[in-house]
Amino acid sequence: WRPVRRRGWVKTLVGAITVVVALASARPIALDPERQTVQKAVEYFREHGLEREVVYTNHPWFTFLTSRDRYDYSLTPHLTRRALENAPAGSFVLWENHYGPRLWGDVPLEELRGDPRFRRLFEATAGAEEEFRVVVFRRNP
């Protein structure tokens, strides 16, 4: 039964070495430009103590980075024209051109920019041709 014991020890050693090498050489996947830009908007909210405010948005990365429940629509409602009609004064809008104007979102950026009820607070772009854009607005009191 000694050879069986040795084989078990060798397997354990090889397994342990494999785990150590894998952990030492694996690197986390970097955020793509879109996610980096959403992260900049989240940092804006954190820097201004606004991370627990109501934010109308459609981007799932925002809910992930702020540790929000993506199904808690009282804190993070979908960004739609209908929702904005009932948005309380002081609430925020995080518009971005990936999910903002499509899927359940139906709010073009030009509409928000031209609406006197909303004031632009933050804007960031990503990509060689600035093809991804995030804009934060606040509904005026």
C-alpha positions in Angstrom: 0.0 0.0 0.0 3.1 2.2 0.1 3.1 2.9 -3.7 -0.5 4.0 -3.5 0.4 6.4 -0.8 3.2 7.9 -2.8 1.0 8.4 -5.9 -1.5 10.3 -3.7 1.3 12.5 -2.4 2.6 13.2 -5.9 -0.9 14.0 -7.2 -1.4 16.4 -4.3 2.0 18.1 -4.9 1.3 18.5 -8.7 -2.2 19.9 -7.9 -0.8 22.4 -5.4 1.9 23.6 -7.8 -0.7 24.0 -10.6 -2.9 26.1 -8.3 0.0 28.3 -7.2 1.2 28.9 -10.8 -2.3 29.6 -12.0 -2.9 32.1 -9.2 0.5 33.8 -9.7 0.1 34.2 -13.4 -3.6 35.0 -13.9 -4.6 38.6 -14.2 -8.1 40.2 -14.0 -9.7 41.1 -17.3 -9.5 44.9 -17.8 -12.6 46.9 -18.1 -13.5 47.8 -21.7 -13.8 51.6 -22.6 -17.6 51.5 -22.1 -17.4 50.1 -18.6 -14.5 52.5 -17.7 -16.7 55.4 -18.7 -19.6 54.2 -16.7 -17.2 53.8 -13.8 -16.2 57.5 -14.2 -19.8 58.5 -13.8 -20.1 56.2 -10.7 -17.0 57.9 -9.3 -18.6 61.3 -9.9 -21.6 60.2 -7.8 -19.4 58.9 -5.0 -17.2 62.0 -4.9 -20.3 64.1 -4.4 -22.0 61.8 -1.9 -24.8 60.9 -4.3 -24.4 57.1 -4.6 -27.7 56.4 -2.7 -29.8 58.9 -4.7 -32.5 58.0 -7.2 -30.9 57.6 -10.6 -32.8 56.9 -13.8 -30.7 54.7 -16.0 -30.7 51.7 -18.2 -27.1 50.6 -18.0 -26.6 47.4 -15.9 -23.0 48.2 -15.2 -24.1 51.3 -13.2 -26.2 49.0 -10.9 -23.3 46.6 -10.6 -20.7 49.2 -9.7 -22.9 50.9 -7.1 -24.0 47.5 -5.6 -27.6 48.3 -6.3 -30.3 45.7 -6.8 -31.0 46.0 -10.5 -34.6 45.2 -9.8 -35.1 47.8 -7.2 -36.9 50.4 -9.4 -37.5 52.7 -6.5 -33.8 53.5 -6.4 -32.8 52.9 -10.0 -35.8 53.2 -12.3 -35.6 52.7 -16.0 -34.8 55.7 -18.1 -37.9 56.3 -20.2 -39.9 59.4 -21.2 -42.8 58.2 -19.1 -40.6 57.7 -16.0 -39.1 61.2 -16.5 -42.5 62.8 -16.5 -42.9 61.7 -12.9 -39.3 62.1 -11.8 -39.1 64.1 -8.6 -37.1 67.3 -8.3 -33.5 66.5 -7.3 -33.4 63.0 -8.9 -30.6 62.1 -11.3 -30.5 60.8 -14.9 -27.5 58.7 -16.1 -28.0 58.7 -19.9 -25.6 56.6 -22.1 -25.9 55.8 -25.7 -25.7 52.0 -25.4 -29.0 51.3 -23.6 -30.3 54.8 -23.1 -32.1 55.3 -26.4 -33.1 51.6 -27.1 -34.5 48.5 -25.5 -36.9 49.9 -22.9 -35.2 53.3 -23.1 -36.7 55.9 -25.4 -35.0 59.1 -24.4 -32.7 60.7 -27.0 -29.8 62.8 -25.6 -31.0 65.9 -27.5 -34.3 65.7 -25.6 -32.6 65.8 -22.3 -30.2 68.6 -23.3 -33.1 70.7 -24.5 -35.4 70.1 -21.5 -35.2 73.0 -19.1 -36.2 70.7 -16.2 -32.8 69.0 -16.4 -29.3 70.4 -15.8 -26.2 68.6 -17.1 -23.6 67.8 -14.3 -21.1 65.4 -15.9 -20.1 64.1 -19.3 -17.6 61.5 -20.4 -16.8 59.7 -23.6 -14.8 56.7 -24.6 -13.4 55.1 -27.8 -11.1 56.5 -30.5 -14.0 58.4 -32.0 -15.8 59.0 -28.8 -18.5 56.5 -29.8 -19.6 55.8 -26.3 -21.0 58.7 -24.2 -22.3 59.0 -20.6 -24.1 62.1 -19.4 -25.4 62.8 -15.9 -28.3 65.2 -15.4 -30.2 66.4 -12.4 -33.8 67.4 -12.4 -34.2 71.0 -11.2 -36.2 71.7 -8.1 
